[in-house]
Amino acid sequence: MDVGAYATEAEREKLRSLRVGIAGAGGLGSNCAMHLVRSGVGHLAIADFDVVAESNLNRQFFFRDQIGRPKVDALAENLRRIDPEVDLLTYRVRVTPDNFTMLFAGCDIVVEAFDDESAKRMFLVEAPHLGKPMVFASGIAGWGRSDSVRLKRMGQHLVVVGDGVSAVSPTMPPVSPRVGIAAAMQANAVCAIALGVEP
């Protein structure tokens, strides 16, 4: 996708050649992918085992007529409506320690987009073995407090988006505004890393 006058030719080429891995295609992953494609990123590898449910529509980049379809298939369709030329590798699998390297070793940057705490912990164990920049999310649930969603660099390869404390619970639901803020910040961090600016 051509972002036109909003980027230099060198920036456009860097983004076109970038391959980003996204572990999870729910609220974070689907929206992060959407922002990356709109930003001109040319290659995505997306892994998720789940199907679109009605309960996902409050925060995920899916539509009512996609309920029941594999998330990776529905997301690929939506992303190609933005940019028909985007290169997508989609995997309808649960991301595990056994397949993590196979799924994401060819990526330049890997995004954590899980909503399950055990999956998040697994990502933090497995992703560093790739030696690639990682963009993680922690603490994005609930309403309000938009300015509490921050970006923090932790070590050489890890960037964390969120407030670090607002876990999903019956009183702290995952809803579109804060999930969307975090997903946009993850995409922004990916582009910034690729272009050599902050973070």
N, C-alpha and C positions, 0 to 999 in steps of 0.2 A: 504494500500500500504506500502511496506517495503522500508524505506529509507536507509536500510543497514548500512554500516560502517559509514555513515555520521551522525548518531545519536546513543546515548546509548540506551540500552533496556528500561530504565526508560523513556527516552524522547520519544521513539517510542510508548510506552504504553500510555503515557499522550496524545499524538497526536491522537492515534487510538481511544481513549475513548472520545475525545473532540467532542461536538456538537456545531456547529457554525450556527447562523442564518444570512441569507443574505437577506436584504430588497432591491430587485431590481436585475434583471438579464441582465442588459445592459453592457456598457463598463466597469464599475467598477466591478459589481457583477459577470459577467461571467468570467472575467479574475482573479478576486480574488479567486473565487471558483476553477478555474483551478490550481492556485498556491497552494491553501490549499490541494487539493487532491494530487498533486505531492509531497507535504511536508509530507504526511502521515496522514492527518486529516481524521478520520473515519466516521464522521456523519455531514451532512449538511441539513439545512432546508432553502429552497429558495422560495421566493414569488415574482411573477411578473405577471401582467395581459396581457402583450403585446405579439405580434407575431414578428418573425424575418422578417426584411425588408432589401432590398438591401442596403439602406443607413447605416445599422448597420455594414456592413462587413468591414468598414474602421477601426474599433476599437474593435469589440466585438468577443467573442470566438464562432463564428458560421461560417457556410459554405454555399456556394451558393445553394446547394441542400436542405438546410433547410429553405429557404425563404418561408414565409407563415405559418410556424409551430409555435405553442406556444413556447415562449422562454424557459420556464421551462422544457418542454419536450425535446427540441433540446439540451439544456445544459446538462440535465441528460444523454442523449445518449453520448455526447462528454466526459463527466466526467467518465462514465463507460468504455469508451475506454481506459482511463488512468488506472483506477482501477475498475475492474468488481465487487469488493466486497464492494465498498463504499456504505454506507447507506444514501440514499437521500429521504428527504421528500420534495415534490414539490407542490406548491400551485399556481394554475392559478387564482389569485385574485389581485385586487388592494389593497394594504396595506392601511388600514384606522385606525382611533382611535378605531373603534368598533371591529376590528379583530386583532389588534397588539398583544395583550397579548396572545390570542389563538395561533397565529402563532409562537411566539418566547419565550414564558415563559419556555419551556423545554430546551432552549439553554444555553450554558455556556458563550458565547460571542456573541454579535450582531453587524453586519456590516451594515452601511448605504451605499447604492449604488444607490441612486436615481439621476436622472438628472433634476428633477423638483424642483424648489425652495420651493414651498408650501409643497411638500412631505418631503423635508429635514427639514423644520420647524416642521412638524408633528412628525417626528422621534425624534427630540430633546425634544419635549413635552412628547411623549409616552414612549420612551425607558428607561428613568431614573426610571420609576415606576417598572421596572423589577429588579432593583438593581444589574444588571450584567454589566461587562465591555462592552463599546461601542467603535467602531472604525468608525469614521465619515470622510467624505471628503469634502473639500471646496477649490475651486480655482485650477482647473486642466486643463483649456482650453488653446488652442493656441499651438504655436510652441516654441521650444527652452526653455531657462531658466530652464534647468533640475535641477539645484542646488537650485532653488527657491521652489521646492516641498519638503516640510519639514514635520517632524512629531512633534507634540506638545501635551503634556499632559495638559488637562484642567480639574482640579478637580480630584476627587478620581476615577471616573469610565470612563472618556471620553478621548479618544485619537483622535486628528484631523490630517489628512494628506492633504497636499496641500499648496498653497501659500496664501490662504485666500482672494484673490482679483480677480483672473482670471476666471470670470464667462463666461459661454457660450454665444456667441453673433454672429451676422453675420460676424464680423471681428475677432472673437476668437472662431474658431470651436473646437469641441471635436475630437481629432485625436489620432491615436494609440500610438505614443510615450509617450506623457504626461499622457494620460489616463492609459496606461500600467504601467508607473512608479508608479502612485498613487495606482493602484490596487495591484501591487506587494508589495508596502509599507504597504498597509492595511493588506495583508496576512501575511507579516513579523511581523507586530504588533500583530496580533492574535496569531501567534505561540510564540512570545516572552512573551506575557501575560500568555499563557497556561503553558509555561515552566519556568515561574518565573524569566525571565531576562528582560532587558529593552524592551519596556517602562514599 
